[in-house]
Structures are given as structure tokens and as C-alpha cells.
Amino acid sequence: MQQNIRPEIKKDIDKFGFCILNQTHDEYNAEKGFIRSSEIKNILIDVPAMVKYSLDNPSEKDSRDLVIGSAFDSLVFGREEFEDRFVCFEDKLKPFPNSDYRNKENVSARDKFIASNLPKITLYEKEVDTIEAMYSALKGNESARKIIDNCLPHCNIYWFDAELGCYFKCEIDGVHKTKPTFAELKSTLNASINGFRKAVIDYKYHVQVALYRRGLNAARKHFKHFKQEPINCFLIAQEKSPPYLSSVNFVTEQTFIVGDIELRNGVARLKDCIENNLWGGYEIYSDNPEGILELNLPEWYINRIQEEPQFDFNR
């Protein structure tokens, strides 16, 4: 996985310990030979076979939620990048504007539009309306706006981590211009502290920011204003439905520590899969050599059924 690093990047890493490039999102994605946070998060969330499929089929893995999240991120940190990467298929372009895509003429018009605008990613008009509404609402959050306005957008870092024994790359949403701080923007269903905390655990955002902090620590010489101070992070959560509420969340040191523990576990698991070319499916959860799973009903369900009134068949 780490055999195809571009010589120019490898040379900088060998010399300075890191490489920072001013790249587009697509250029960043095209750089081979590095582990990124998505692979580590996926190996912690999914079985290895699912991760292997995603690695082998990168064009198939992005759901519409991920596409909208990426488009929102681009818009917040630079409208120019948004317009370079995305294009809108407006309803008026459909032969039958009031019909959906079960209409074959609409399907044909959409497919031709997508093909003619490649490599840009096509968004539907309703999706663009949602993204613009999210962006407008986020600008009304003064704390979020101050952080975003004081950040340099989209910092791409490449480095070798001696402790973990791997080359990594990360694409950080924003690095503060004057403080040892970075920011990550997350679109979410629920930006409340309890709702977003669940999303952090489910999607391993704490693992992601732990890796990003490692990257920033490796590149401290570049960020002279960091000095020797600890690096902080704000996770900015923006809801995807009206009234489009948002929250600014400071990542505590305890959260970083837990994220780093899971990060090390995820990297070890991923390296083992790569080195041995073993990508197990659900049988990895079995405790027998045949890989057979034992199906038990959950305790809460059993208790609920046992507490229900029993029907008397002898009446």
C-alpha cells in the first residue's frame, strides 16, 4: 500500500519529516502509498472484507450524504473550490420538470448531463438548496464564523509516523492562522451535545482528529506559530435539515487520548490485513474455527417478551 509514493513527496518527508502541498481535493485523493483516516475509521467500524471492497472500488463508496457533506465543506471553506468540483442539475433541465427520475426521459437527460460535466460531481437542485441553506445558517453562528474566518483552508499533510510505522496523509479543513488550532466541519442529523457525541462515536471522528493532530505535530516546523503548545481542535457540527442548527465543539484532551488509542488499534488491524492479505467477513466474530455465528436474541428483547401477558390456549 505504501510502495507508490511520488519521489518528490518521499524526498521531502525524508528530509524534513513531512510534506505539505497546495492541492485540489482530487489531487489529494490521487496521491498513492499513504494511509488516511477513512481507511482507519472503516476498519474500526466494518469487517475487513468491506474495507477491502471500498479500497478496490473507490468510485462506488460515496453515498449521497458523503457527497453533500463534501460539497458543503467546499462551499464553507471556498466557493471557488465548490464551483470547480460540483455542478447543479436544475429541475428545469428535465424534459418533465414536475416528474421524478422514474420517468425515462428525465433519467436520460440526467445521465447525459452527468457525462457531459465530468469530472465534476453532479448535485441535484434540492441538494444545492439544502447546502446553501446550511451554509447560510452556519454563517449566523458567530463562534463558528470566527473560527472559519481565521483558518487557512484545506491543508494537505504527508508524513511518516515512526511509532506506527506507516506513511499517512490528511486533508484538514482549516488550520488557524495564529493559534495552534485546527477545525473540522461535520454535517450531521443532530448537532446537540448528546446527538453529536453519538455521531462522533459512530463515525470515529475522534480517531480522525487524533490522526490529524499527529500530522500537525509532524509538521510543526511549517506552522511556526504553534511553537511548543498543545494542538487543539474544534469540531463544527451543522445539521442537514431545518432550522439548520449548528454547534461548536472543543475536543478535550481525554477525547484525543481515546481517539489515539483507537487509532493505534485500527492501524495495527489494517497493517495485519494488508501484510497477510487476509480480509475476513462476518466470520471473524465467531468463536469457533468453522466461522459459524451463534444467534442469540438480545436480553432486553427476551425480558420484554417474558413480561408480556401470556395467552391461555385452554380457555
N, C-alpha and C positions, 0 to 999 in steps of 0.2 A: 504493500500500500504506500510505502514511503520511498519507492525507487525512482519516481519520475519527477522529482523536484527540478524546476528550472535552474540551471547553473548559476544564473545571476542572483537568484534568491538564496541559494545554498551558500554562495560566496559571502554574501552579507551576513548571513547567520553565523557562519564560521568565524568571520572577522569581528562582528560586533555583538553577537548573541541574539540578534533579531533582525528583521527586515520589515520596514513599513512602506507600503505602496499606496499611491493615489489611484484607485481603480474604480471602475463601474462594478455594479453587483454581478453582472455576467462575467466580467474578467476575473473577479474574485472566485466565483464558482468554478471557473475553468482551471484554476491552479491545482495541479495534482500532487499527490505524495504527502498530504497533510491530513491529520485527524481534526475534525471540527466538532463543535458542541452537539450538533444534531445527531451524529453517529453515537456519541456517548449517551445522550439522553435516550435515544431509541433502544440501545442495548440494555438500559436500565428499566425501560417500560415494556418492551416487547421481547418475544423469544428471538434467538439469533437468526432463525430462518427468515423472519420478517425483515430484520435489519439487512440481511444479505440481499433480499429481493429489492429493497429500496436502494441499496448501493449499486446494484446491477441495472436498475430501471429508474434512474433519477427523474426522468420526464413524467413518470406516472404518479409520483408520490405526493404532489402538491394538491391538496384539497382546495375547494373554493375559499374556505376560511383562511387557509395559509396564503392564498393569492391576495385576498382582500387585506389581510394583515400586512403583507409585504408592500402593497400599494399604499396603504395608509402611512406606513413608516416612511416610504419615499416622499410622500406629499409633505409630511410634517418636517422632515429634515432637508427638503429641497424640491420645490415644484418642478424645477428644470429636469431633475432626475426622473420624477414621476412621468413627465411628458415624454421623456426619452424611452422609458421602459414599458409604458402602458398606452393603450388606445381604447376608446369607447365605441362600442357598437350600439348606436342610438336606436330607440324604438322606431323612429321614422324611417330607418333603413330597411325595416322588414316589409316585404310586399303586403303583408296583412298586419299592420301595427297593433291591432286590438286582439290578436291571437297569440298564443304562446308557441313553443317550439315543437308541439306535436303536429303543427302544420308543416308539410314537407317543403313548401316554397320558402317559409321562414328559415327552416333548417338549412336549405341550400344557400340562401343569402348569407346566413351567419357563417357557414363554413367557407364560403368564398371570401368573405371579409377577413376572417381569421388568417387564411392562407396568404392573402394579398398584403397583410400587415406584419408578417413575420420578419424579424424575431420578436417584435413587440408582443406583449401579452394582452389579449382582448378582455376587457371588462364590459359587463352589461350596464345599461343606463341606470338601472336600480342600484347596482353595486356602486357606481360612481356617486350617485346621490347619497348613499349611505356613508361613503368615505368622506365626502365633502361635509356632511352633517357632523360626523365625528371630529373632523379637523376644526370646524367652526366652534364646536363645543369645547374642545381642548384648549383653544386659544383663550377661552373665558376663565380657565383655571390659572390664576396668577402665579402660583408656585411652580406649576408645570411649565408655564410660558417662560419664566425667568431661567429655569434650568436649561430648557431647549435653546433659548436665545444666546446663552453663554457657552454653548458647546460647539466644538468643531465636529461637523457631521461625518459619519461613516469612516471610521479609522480601521484600516486593514493591517493586522499584525501577523507576522510569521515568525516562529521561533522553535528552538529545540529545548525541551524540558528534560534536564539531566535526571531529575528524580524519577519521572515517569518513563523516561527512555523513549520518547516519541517526538516527532515533529508535529506541531499544531498550527492552526490558523484560526483567526477570529475576525469577525466584521462587527465592530462595536458601533452602535447607533450614534453615540455622541460622547466626546471626551471634553471635559470642562477646560476652558482656556486659561484659567488662573488658579484652579484648585485641583488637588489630587482626587478627582471625582469623575465617574462616568455614568451615563444614563442609558437605560434600555426602555424602549416603548413596547407595550404589550396591549393588543386588543383583546377584550375579554367579555364574557357574559355578565360578570358581576364584579365591580371594582370596589365593593365594600371590603373591609379588612378581612372578614371571615371568608367571603366569597373568593377574594383574590388569593388569600393564603391557600385555599384548596387548589386553585389553578396552579400556583407555584409548585405545590407538591405533586400534582397530577402530571404536569408538563416539565418538571425538573428545571424550572427557571433558576433555582438556587445553584444547581450544578453548572448551568450555563455561565452565570456571573462569576462563579468561583474560577472557571477556566479563563474568563476574560481578565480577571484580576491577575492571574498568573502571567498572562500575555503582557499586560501593562507593567507588571513588575520586571519582566524580562527586558522591556523597552524603556526603562526609567531614564536612561541616558538621553533619549529623544525628548522626553517630557521633563524638561529641567525644572519646571515649576512644581513638580511633585516633591522634589527634594527627598528627604527620607521619611516623609509622613505616610501613614497607612492610607491605602487607596479605598475610597468609599464609592457606594453605588446607590442610585435611585432607580427604582422600577416604577415607571409611569403607566398606570392601568387606565385604559379607555374603553368604556362599554360600547357595544355594537348596535344597540337599539335605543329608541327614545326613552327618556330625555337625554341620552348620551352622557351619563355622569362619568367622572374620572376621579382618580386618586393618585397621590404621590406617596410612594412607599420607600422609606430608608431601609436598606438592607443591613441588619445588625451583624455584629461580628460572629455571634453564635450561628446565624444563618449561613454565613460564609464558611464556618468551620464544618458544619453538617454537609454543605454543598461540596466541600473539598474531599470529605470522606467518601461520599458517593461518587465523586469524580474519579478518585483513585480506583475504587471498585469497578466502575464502568470501564475505565481504560484497561485494567487487568483482564476483564472479561472479553473486551473487544480484541486485545492482543492475542489472547488464547485462541479465539475463533479464527483469527487471521493466520497465525503461525501454524495451527494444526488443520486448518481448512475444515473445521467441524462447525456446522451451523444448525444446531438442533432445533426441533419444533417443540410442540407441547409435551412430548415425552420427557423432556428434561425435568418436568415437575413430578415425575413418577419416582417411587422409592424402590422399584424392582427392575431387574435387568431387561425385562421384556418391554419396558416402557408403557405398561398398562396403568391407566389412571383409575383411582378408586373414587367412585361417585357417591358422595355423602350429601345429604340435604343440610343446609345451614342450621345451626342450633336455634336461631331466632324463629325460623320457619316451623321447625318441629314443635317448639314451645307454643307457637300460635295455634297450630292445629290441635295440639293436646288440650288447650284451654277452651276450644270451641265446644258448644253443646253437642253431645253425641245423639244421633238419631236412633230411636228404638224401633228396630225392624219387627219386633214381636207385637206391636200394637195392632 
